Amino acid sequence: MRKATLGDDEARSMLYEQFAQKMFSICVRMTGNRPDAEDILQESFITAFNSLHQLREQHLFEPWLRRIIVTECIRHVKKVVRWQPVEEEFMNFPNAETDNWLQGISFEQIHQEIKALPGGCREVFNLYVIENYSHQQIADALEITLSTSKSQYHRARQLLKERLLKQLVRHG
């Protein structure tokens, strides 16, 4: 890490190789497409390498890099997603956390359906479920209302459930 901080290209290359695939998965999941994910990954690593001197504890590199990646994804979404008005049907939030409709569905199927969600739903879902942001943090980061964050999350859950259950019925 010290060599990478001093600008050693080989050390930086090793860091990139160690973390690129994992961080790329985050980018794809949050953007929903490979080209944007590749751009964000590259920009994030450039940002990280230029700021390495700010990282005090080397063992925190991965979570620090992940924060950079998520921040860049949020910045991207703010440029490309056009938020739809909150729909009445998503204002009443049922407690769907207790149902077990996800049992028997592979992670890969879930991952594919998350990537296929509409932009706003996908972003809120990822931030809330995967990145553990609160709805208030999501609203602040994306510059949307708290109710929009909540409705987008519940809309994403509903769409995922519908799509994944259709796959289960089709493929058993």
DRENNUSE-392984 format. One line per 4 residues: their letters; for each residue x, y, z of N, C-alpha, C, O. Coordinates in Angstrom, 1 decimal. Layout:
% residues N
A> X Y Z X Y Z X Y Z X Y Z ~ ...
% end
This chain:
% residues 172
MRKA> 0.8 -1.2 0.0 0.0 0.0 0.0 0.9 1.3 0.0 0.5 2.2 -0.7 ~ 2.0 1.2 0.7 2.8 2.4 0.8 3.4 2.7 -0.6 3.4 3.9 -1.0 ~ 3.8 1.7 -1.4 4.3 2.0 -2.7 3.2 2.6 -3.6 3.4 3.5 -4.4 ~ 2.0 2.1 -3.5 0.9 2.6 -4.2 0.6 4.1 -3.9 0.3 4.9 -4.8
TLGD> 0.7 4.4 -2.6 0.6 5.8 -2.1 1.6 6.7 -2.7 1.3 7.8 -3.0 ~ 2.8 6.1 -2.9 3.9 6.9 -3.5 3.8 7.0 -5.0 4.7 7.6 -5.7 ~ 2.8 6.3 -5.6 2.6 6.4 -7.1 3.2 5.2 -7.9 3.3 5.3 -9.1 ~ 3.6 4.2 -7.2 4.2 3.0 -7.9 3.1 2.3 -8.7 2.1 1.8 -8.2
DEAR> 3.3 2.3 -10.1 2.3 1.8 -11.0 2.1 0.3 -10.7 0.9 -0.2 -10.8 ~ 3.1 -0.4 -10.5 3.0 -1.9 -10.2 2.1 -2.2 -9.0 1.3 -3.1 -9.0 ~ 2.4 -1.4 -7.9 1.6 -1.6 -6.7 0.2 -1.2 -6.9 -0.7 -1.8 -6.4 ~ -0.1 -0.1 -7.7 -1.5 0.3 -8.0 -2.2 -0.8 -8.8 -3.3 -1.1 -8.6
SMLY> -1.4 -1.3 -9.7 -2.0 -2.4 -10.6 -2.4 -3.6 -9.8 -3.4 -4.2 -10.0 ~ -1.6 -3.9 -8.8 -1.9 -5.1 -7.9 -3.2 -4.8 -7.1 -4.0 -5.7 -6.9 ~ -3.3 -3.6 -6.6 -4.5 -3.2 -5.9 -5.7 -3.3 -6.8 -6.8 -3.7 -6.4 ~ -5.5 -2.8 -8.0 -6.6 -2.8 -8.9 -7.1 -4.3 -9.2 -8.3 -4.6 -9.1
EQFA> -6.1 -5.1 -9.4 -6.4 -6.5 -9.7 -7.1 -7.2 -8.5 -8.0 -8.0 -8.7 ~ -6.7 -6.8 -7.3 -7.3 -7.4 -6.1 -8.7 -7.0 -5.9 -9.5 -7.8 -5.4 ~ -9.1 -5.8 -6.2 -10.4 -5.3 -5.9 -11.3 -5.0 -7.1 -12.5 -4.7 -6.8 ~ -10.8 -5.0 -8.3 -11.6 -4.5 -9.4 -12.9 -5.3 -9.6 -14.0 -4.7 -9.9
QKMF> -12.8 -6.6 -9.6 -14.0 -7.5 -9.9 -15.1 -7.2 -8.9 -16.3 -7.1 -9.2 ~ -14.7 -7.2 -7.6 -15.7 -7.0 -6.6 -16.4 -5.6 -6.7 -17.6 -5.5 -6.6 ~ -15.6 -4.6 -7.0 -16.1 -3.2 -7.1 -16.9 -3.1 -8.4 -17.9 -2.3 -8.5 ~ -16.5 -3.8 -9.5 -17.2 -3.8 -10.7 -18.6 -4.3 -10.5 -19.6 -3.8 -11.1
SICV> -18.7 -5.4 -9.7 -20.1 -6.0 -9.4 -21.0 -4.9 -8.8 -22.2 -4.9 -9.1 ~ -20.5 -4.1 -7.9 -21.3 -3.1 -7.3 -21.7 -2.1 -8.4 -22.9 -1.7 -8.4 ~ -20.8 -1.7 -9.2 -21.1 -0.7 -10.3 -22.2 -1.2 -11.2 -23.1 -0.5 -11.6 ~ -22.1 -2.5 -11.7 -23.1 -3.1 -12.6 -24.4 -3.1 -11.9 -25.4 -2.8 -12.5
RMTG> -24.4 -3.6 -10.6 -25.7 -3.7 -9.9 -26.3 -2.4 -9.8 -27.6 -2.3 -9.8 ~ -25.6 -1.3 -9.5 -26.2 0.0 -9.3 -26.5 0.8 -10.6 -27.4 1.5 -10.6 ~ -25.7 0.5 -11.6 -26.0 1.3 -12.9 -27.0 0.5 -13.8 -27.7 1.0 -14.6 ~ -26.9 -0.9 -13.7 -27.7 -1.7 -14.6 -27.1 -2.0 -15.9 -27.7 -2.7 -16.7
NRPD> -25.9 -1.4 -16.2 -25.3 -1.7 -17.5 -23.8 -1.7 -17.4 -23.2 -1.0 -16.6 ~ -23.2 -2.4 -18.3 -21.7 -2.6 -18.3 -20.9 -1.4 -18.7 -20.0 -1.0 -18.0 ~ -21.3 -0.6 -19.7 -20.5 0.5 -20.1 -20.4 1.6 -19.0 -19.3 2.1 -18.7 ~ -21.5 1.9 -18.4 -21.5 2.9 -17.3 -20.7 2.4 -16.1 -20.0 3.1 -15.5
AEDI> -20.9 1.1 -15.8 -20.2 0.5 -14.7 -18.7 0.5 -14.9 -17.9 0.8 -14.0 ~ -18.2 0.3 -16.2 -16.8 0.3 -16.5 -16.3 1.7 -16.3 -15.2 1.9 -15.7 ~ -17.0 2.7 -16.7 -16.6 4.1 -16.6 -16.5 4.5 -15.1 -15.5 5.1 -14.7 ~ -17.5 4.2 -14.4 -17.5 4.5 -12.9 -16.4 3.8 -12.2 -15.7 4.4 -11.3
LQES> -16.1 2.5 -12.5 -15.0 1.8 -11.9 -13.7 2.5 -12.2 -12.9 2.7 -11.2 ~ -13.4 2.9 -13.4 -12.2 3.5 -13.7 -12.0 4.9 -13.0 -11.0 5.2 -12.4 ~ -13.1 5.7 -13.0 -13.1 7.0 -12.4 -12.9 6.8 -10.9 -12.1 7.6 -10.2 ~ -13.5 5.8 -10.3 -13.4 5.6 -8.9 -11.9 5.2 -8.5 -11.4 5.6 -7.5
FITA> -11.3 4.3 -9.3 -10.0 3.9 -9.0 -9.0 5.1 -9.1 -8.1 5.3 -8.3 ~ -9.2 5.9 -10.1 -8.4 7.1 -10.3 -8.5 8.0 -9.1 -7.6 8.5 -8.5 ~ -9.8 8.2 -8.6 -10.0 9.0 -7.4 -9.3 8.4 -6.2 -8.7 9.1 -5.4 ~ -9.5 7.1 -6.1 -8.9 6.4 -4.9 -7.3 6.6 -5.0 -6.7 6.9 -3.9
FNSL> -6.7 6.3 -6.1 -5.3 6.4 -6.2 -4.8 7.8 -6.0 -3.7 8.0 -5.4 ~ -5.5 8.8 -6.4 -5.1 10.2 -6.2 -5.3 10.6 -4.7 -4.7 11.6 -4.3 ~ -6.1 9.9 -4.0 -6.4 10.2 -2.6 -5.8 9.3 -1.6 -6.1 9.4 -0.4 ~ -5.0 8.3 -2.0 -4.5 7.3 -1.1 -3.8 7.9 0.1 -3.8 7.3 1.2
HQLR> -3.2 9.0 -0.1 -2.4 9.6 1.0 -3.3 10.0 2.2 -2.9 10.2 3.3 ~ -4.7 10.1 1.9 -5.6 10.5 3.0 -6.0 9.2 3.8 -6.5 9.4 4.9 ~ -5.8 8.1 3.3 -6.2 6.8 4.0 -5.2 6.6 5.1 -4.0 6.3 4.8 ~ -5.6 6.6 6.3 -4.6 6.5 7.5 -4.4 5.0 7.8 -3.3 4.7 8.2
EQHL> -5.4 4.2 7.7 -5.3 2.8 8.1 -5.4 1.9 6.8 -6.5 1.8 6.3 ~ -4.4 1.2 6.5 -4.3 0.5 5.2 -5.4 -0.6 5.2 -5.9 -0.9 4.1 ~ -5.7 -1.2 6.3 -6.6 -2.3 6.3 -8.1 -1.8 6.0 -9.0 -2.7 5.8 ~ -8.3 -0.5 6.0 -9.6 0.0 5.6 -9.7 0.4 4.2 -10.7 1.0 3.8
FEPW> -8.8 0.0 3.3 -8.8 0.3 1.9 -10.1 -0.2 1.2 -10.7 0.6 0.5 ~ -10.5 -1.4 1.5 -11.7 -1.9 0.8 -12.9 -1.2 1.1 -13.6 -0.7 0.2 ~ -13.3 -1.0 2.4 -14.5 -0.2 2.7 -14.4 1.3 2.2 -15.4 1.9 1.8 ~ -13.2 1.8 2.2 -13.0 3.2 1.7 -13.2 3.3 0.2 -13.9 4.2 -0.3
LRRI> -12.7 2.3 -0.5 -12.9 2.2 -1.9 -14.4 2.0 -2.3 -14.9 2.6 -3.2 ~ -15.0 1.1 -1.5 -16.4 0.9 -1.7 -17.2 2.2 -1.6 -18.1 2.4 -2.4 ~ -16.9 3.0 -0.6 -17.6 4.3 -0.4 -17.4 5.2 -1.6 -18.3 5.8 -2.0 ~ -16.2 5.2 -2.1 -15.9 6.0 -3.3 -16.8 5.5 -4.5 -17.4 6.3 -5.2
IVTE> -16.8 4.2 -4.7 -17.6 3.5 -5.8 -19.1 3.9 -5.6 -19.7 4.4 -6.6 ~ -19.6 3.7 -4.4 -21.1 4.0 -4.2 -21.3 5.5 -4.5 -22.3 5.9 -5.1 ~ -20.4 6.4 -4.0 -20.6 7.8 -4.2 -20.6 8.1 -5.7 -21.4 9.0 -6.1 ~ -19.7 7.5 -6.4 -19.6 7.8 -7.9 -20.9 7.3 -8.6 -21.4 7.9 -9.5
CIRH> -21.4 6.1 -8.1 -22.7 5.6 -8.7 -23.8 6.5 -8.4 -24.6 6.8 -9.3 ~ -23.9 7.1 -7.2 -24.9 8.0 -6.9 -24.8 9.3 -7.7 -25.8 9.8 -8.2 ~ -23.6 9.7 -7.9 -23.4 10.9 -8.8 -23.9 10.7 -10.2 -24.5 11.5 -10.8 ~ -23.6 9.5 -10.7 -24.0 9.1 -12.0 -25.6 9.0 -12.1 -26.1 9.6 -13.0
VKKV> -26.2 8.4 -11.1 -27.6 8.3 -11.1 -28.3 9.7 -11.1 -29.3 9.9 -11.7 ~ -27.7 10.6 -10.3 -28.3 12.0 -10.3 -28.3 12.6 -11.6 -29.1 13.5 -11.9 ~ -27.4 12.2 -12.5 -27.3 12.8 -13.8 -28.3 12.1 -14.8 -28.8 12.8 -15.7 ~ -28.5 10.8 -14.6 -29.3 10.1 -15.7 -30.7 9.7 -15.3 -31.5 9.5 -16.2
VRWQ> -31.0 9.6 -14.0 -32.4 9.1 -13.6 -33.3 10.3 -13.5 -33.0 11.3 -12.9 ~ -34.5 10.1 -14.1 -35.5 11.1 -14.0 -36.6 10.5 -13.1 -37.2 9.5 -13.4 ~ -36.7 11.1 -11.9 -37.6 10.5 -10.9 -39.1 10.8 -11.3 -39.5 11.9 -11.6 ~ -39.8 9.7 -11.2 -41.3 9.8 -11.4 -42.0 10.2 -10.2 -41.5 10.0 -9.1
PVEE> -43.1 10.8 -10.3 -43.9 11.2 -9.1 -44.3 9.9 -8.3 -44.4 8.9 -8.9 ~ -44.4 10.1 -7.0 -44.8 9.0 -6.2 -46.2 8.6 -6.5 -47.1 9.4 -6.6 ~ -46.3 7.3 -6.7 -47.6 6.7 -7.1 -48.4 6.3 -5.8 -47.8 5.8 -4.9 ~ -49.7 6.6 -5.8 -50.5 6.3 -4.7 -50.4 4.9 -4.2 -50.3 4.6 -3.0
EFMN> -50.3 3.9 -5.1 -50.3 2.5 -4.7 -49.0 2.1 -3.9 -49.0 1.1 -3.2 ~ -48.0 3.0 -4.0 -46.8 2.7 -3.2 -46.7 3.5 -1.9 -45.7 3.5 -1.2 ~ -47.7 4.3 -1.6 -47.7 5.1 -0.4 -48.0 4.3 0.8 -47.6 4.6 1.9 ~ -48.8 3.2 0.7 -49.1 2.3 1.8 -48.1 1.2 1.7 -48.1 0.3 0.8
FPNA> -47.2 1.1 2.7 -46.1 0.2 2.7 -46.5 -1.1 3.5 -46.4 -1.0 4.8 ~ -46.8 -2.2 2.9 -47.1 -3.4 3.7 -45.8 -3.9 4.3 -44.7 -3.7 3.7 ~ -45.9 -4.7 5.3 -44.7 -5.3 5.9 -44.4 -6.6 5.2 -44.8 -7.7 5.6 ~ -43.7 -6.5 4.1 -43.4 -7.6 3.3 -42.1 -8.3 3.7 -41.7 -9.2 3.1
ETDN> -41.5 -7.7 4.7 -40.2 -8.2 5.1 -40.3 -9.6 5.7 -39.3 -10.4 5.8 ~ -41.5 -10.0 6.2 -41.6 -11.3 6.8 -41.9 -12.5 5.8 -41.7 -13.6 6.2 ~ -42.4 -12.1 4.7 -42.7 -13.3 3.8 -41.4 -13.9 3.2 -40.4 -13.2 3.2 ~ -41.5 -15.1 2.8 -40.3 -15.9 2.4 -40.4 -16.2 0.9 -40.0 -17.3 0.5
WLQG> -40.9 -15.3 0.1 -41.0 -15.6 -1.4 -39.7 -15.8 -2.1 -39.6 -16.3 -3.2 ~ -38.6 -15.3 -1.5 -37.2 -15.4 -2.1 -36.6 -16.8 -2.0 -35.6 -17.1 -2.7 ~ -37.2 -17.7 -1.1 -36.6 -19.0 -1.0 -36.7 -19.8 -2.3 -37.7 -19.7 -3.0 ~ -35.6 -20.4 -2.6 -35.6 -21.2 -3.8 -35.2 -20.4 -5.1 -35.1 -21.0 -6.2
ISFE> -34.8 -19.2 -4.9 -34.4 -18.4 -6.1 -32.9 -18.1 -5.9 -32.4 -17.7 -4.9 ~ -32.2 -18.4 -7.0 -30.7 -18.2 -7.0 -30.3 -16.8 -6.9 -31.0 -15.9 -7.3 ~ -29.1 -16.6 -6.3 -28.6 -15.2 -6.2 -28.4 -14.6 -7.6 -28.7 -13.4 -7.8 ~ -28.0 -15.4 -8.6 -27.8 -14.9 -9.9 -29.1 -14.4 -10.5 -29.1 -13.4 -11.2
QIHQ> -30.2 -15.1 -10.3 -31.5 -14.7 -10.8 -31.9 -13.3 -10.1 -32.4 -12.4 -10.8 ~ -31.7 -13.2 -8.8 -32.0 -12.0 -8.1 -31.1 -10.9 -8.7 -31.6 -9.8 -8.9 ~ -29.8 -11.1 -8.8 -28.9 -10.1 -9.3 -29.3 -9.6 -10.7 -29.3 -8.4 -11.0 ~ -29.7 -10.5 -11.6 -30.1 -10.1 -12.9 -31.4 -9.3 -12.9 -31.5 -8.3 -13.6
EIKA> -32.3 -9.6 -12.0 -33.5 -8.8 -11.9 -33.3 -7.5 -11.3 -33.9 -6.5 -11.6 ~ -32.4 -7.4 -10.3 -32.0 -6.1 -9.7 -31.5 -5.2 -10.8 -31.9 -4.0 -10.9 ~ -30.6 -5.7 -11.6 -30.0 -4.9 -12.7 -31.0 -4.4 -13.7 -30.9 -3.4 -14.3 ~ -32.1 -5.2 -13.9 -33.2 -4.9 -14.8 -34.2 -3.9 -14.3 -35.1 -3.5 -15.0
LPGG> -34.2 -3.6 -13.0 -35.1 -2.6 -12.5 -35.0 -1.3 -13.1 -33.9 -0.9 -13.5 ~ -36.1 -0.5 -13.2 -36.0 0.9 -13.6 -35.0 1.7 -12.8 -34.8 1.4 -11.6 ~ -34.3 2.6 -13.3 -33.2 3.3 -12.7 -33.4 3.8 -11.3 -32.6 3.4 -10.4 ~ -34.4 4.5 -11.0 -34.7 5.0 -9.6 -34.9 3.9 -8.6 -34.4 3.9 -7.5
CREV> -35.7 2.9 -9.0 -36.0 1.8 -8.1 -34.7 1.0 -7.9 -34.4 0.6 -6.7 ~ -34.0 0.8 -8.9 -32.7 0.0 -8.8 -31.8 0.7 -7.8 -31.2 0.1 -6.9 ~ -31.6 2.0 -7.9 -30.7 2.7 -7.1 -31.1 2.7 -5.7 -30.3 2.5 -4.8 ~ -32.4 3.0 -5.4 -32.8 3.0 -4.0 -32.8 1.7 -3.4 -32.3 1.5 -2.3
FNLY> -33.1 0.6 -4.2 -33.1 -0.7 -3.7 -31.7 -1.1 -3.3 -31.4 -1.6 -2.2 ~ -30.7 -0.8 -4.1 -29.3 -1.1 -3.9 -28.8 -0.4 -2.6 -28.1 -1.0 -1.8 ~ -29.1 0.9 -2.6 -28.6 1.7 -1.5 -29.2 1.2 -0.1 -28.5 1.1 0.9 ~ -30.5 0.9 -0.2 -31.2 0.5 1.1 -30.8 -0.9 1.5 -30.5 -1.2 2.7
VIEN> -30.9 -1.9 0.6 -30.7 -3.3 0.9 -29.3 -3.7 1.0 -28.8 -4.4 1.9 ~ -28.5 -3.3 0.0 -27.1 -3.8 -0.1 -26.1 -2.9 0.6 -25.3 -3.4 1.3 ~ -26.3 -1.6 0.5 -25.3 -0.6 1.1 -25.8 -0.2 2.5 -25.0 0.5 3.1 ~ -27.0 -0.6 2.9 -27.4 -0.3 4.2 -27.6 1.2 4.5 -27.4 1.6 5.7
YSHQ> -28.0 1.9 3.5 -28.3 3.3 3.8 -29.7 3.4 4.3 -30.6 2.5 4.0 ~ -30.0 4.4 5.1 -31.4 4.6 5.6 -32.1 5.4 4.5 -31.5 5.9 3.6 ~ -33.5 5.4 4.5 -34.2 6.2 3.5 -33.9 7.7 3.6 -33.8 8.3 2.6 ~ -33.6 8.2 4.8 -33.2 9.6 4.9 -31.8 9.8 4.2 -31.7 10.8 3.5
QIAD> -30.9 8.9 4.4 -29.6 9.0 3.7 -29.7 9.0 2.2 -29.1 9.7 1.5 ~ -30.6 8.1 1.8 -30.8 8.0 0.3 -31.5 9.2 -0.2 -31.0 9.8 -1.2 ~ -32.5 9.7 0.5 -33.1 11.0 0.1 -32.1 12.1 0.0 -32.1 12.9 -1.0 ~ -31.3 12.2 1.0 -30.3 13.3 1.0 -29.3 13.1 -0.2 -29.0 14.1 -0.8
ALEI> -28.8 11.9 -0.3 -27.8 11.7 -1.4 -28.3 11.9 -2.8 -27.6 12.4 -3.6 ~ -29.5 11.4 -3.0 -30.1 11.5 -4.4 -30.9 12.8 -4.6 -31.4 13.1 -5.7 ~ -31.0 13.6 -3.5 -31.8 14.8 -3.6 -33.2 14.6 -4.0 -33.8 15.2 -4.9 ~ -33.9 13.6 -3.3 -35.3 13.3 -3.5 -35.9 13.4 -2.1 -35.3 13.5 -1.1
TLST> -37.3 13.2 -2.1 -38.0 13.3 -0.8 -37.9 11.9 -0.1 -37.6 10.9 -0.8 ~ -38.1 11.9 1.1 -38.1 10.7 1.9 -39.2 9.7 1.4 -38.9 8.5 1.3 ~ -40.4 10.2 1.1 -41.4 9.4 0.6 -41.1 8.8 -0.8 -41.5 7.7 -1.1 ~ -40.4 9.5 -1.6 -40.0 9.0 -2.9 -39.0 7.8 -2.7 -39.1 6.8 -3.4
SKSQ> -38.1 8.0 -1.8 -37.2 6.9 -1.5 -37.9 5.6 -1.0 -37.7 4.5 -1.5 ~ -38.8 5.8 -0.1 -39.6 4.7 0.4 -40.5 4.1 -0.7 -40.6 2.8 -0.8 ~ -41.1 4.9 -1.5 -42.0 4.4 -2.5 -41.2 3.7 -3.6 -41.6 2.6 -4.1 ~ -40.0 4.2 -4.0 -39.2 3.5 -5.0 -38.7 2.2 -4.5 -38.6 1.2 -5.2
YHRA> -38.4 2.1 -3.2 -37.9 0.9 -2.6 -39.1 -0.2 -2.6 -38.8 -1.3 -3.0 ~ -40.2 0.2 -2.2 -41.4 -0.7 -2.2 -41.8 -1.1 -3.7 -42.2 -2.2 -3.9 ~ -41.7 -0.2 -4.6 -41.9 -0.5 -6.0 -40.9 -1.5 -6.5 -41.3 -2.4 -7.2 ~ -39.7 -1.3 -6.1 -38.6 -2.2 -6.5 -38.9 -3.6 -6.0 -38.8 -4.6 -6.7
RQLL> -39.2 -3.7 -4.7 -39.6 -5.0 -4.1 -40.7 -5.7 -4.8 -40.7 -6.9 -5.1 ~ -41.7 -4.9 -5.1 -42.9 -5.4 -5.8 -42.5 -6.0 -7.2 -42.9 -7.1 -7.6 ~ -41.8 -5.2 -7.9 -41.3 -5.6 -9.3 -40.5 -6.8 -9.2 -40.6 -7.8 -10.0 ~ -39.5 -6.8 -8.3 -38.7 -8.0 -8.1 -39.5 -9.3 -7.8 -39.3 -10.3 -8.4
KERL> -40.4 -9.1 -6.9 -41.2 -10.2 -6.5 -42.0 -10.8 -7.7 -42.0 -12.0 -7.9 ~ -42.7 -9.9 -8.4 -43.5 -10.3 -9.6 -42.6 -11.0 -10.6 -43.0 -12.1 -11.1 ~ -41.5 -10.4 -10.9 -40.6 -11.0 -11.9 -40.0 -12.3 -11.5 -39.9 -13.3 -12.3 ~ -39.5 -12.4 -10.3 -38.9 -13.6 -9.8 -39.9 -14.7 -9.6 -39.6 -15.9 -9.9
LKQL> -41.1 -14.4 -9.2 -42.2 -15.4 -9.1 -42.6 -16.0 -10.4 -42.9 -17.1 -10.6 ~ -42.6 -15.1 -11.4 -42.9 -15.5 -12.8 -41.8 -16.5 -13.3 -42.1 -17.5 -13.9 ~ -40.6 -16.3 -12.9 -39.5 -17.2 -13.3 -39.7 -18.5 -12.6 -39.4 -19.6 -13.2 ~ -40.0 -18.5 -11.3 -40.3 -19.7 -10.6 -41.3 -20.6 -11.2 -41.2 -21.8 -11.3
VRHG> -42.4 -19.9 -11.6 -43.6 -20.6 -12.2 -43.1 -21.2 -13.6 -43.4 -22.3 -13.9 ~ -42.4 -20.4 -14.3 -41.9 -20.9 -15.7 -40.9 -22.0 -15.6 -41.0 -23.0 -16.3 ~ -40.0 -21.9 -14.6 -38.8 -22.8 -14.6 -38.9 -23.8 -13.4 -38.0 -24.7 -13.3 ~ -39.9 -23.6 -12.6 -40.0 -24.5 -11.4 -39.0 -24.3 -10.4 -39.0 -24.9 -9.4
% end
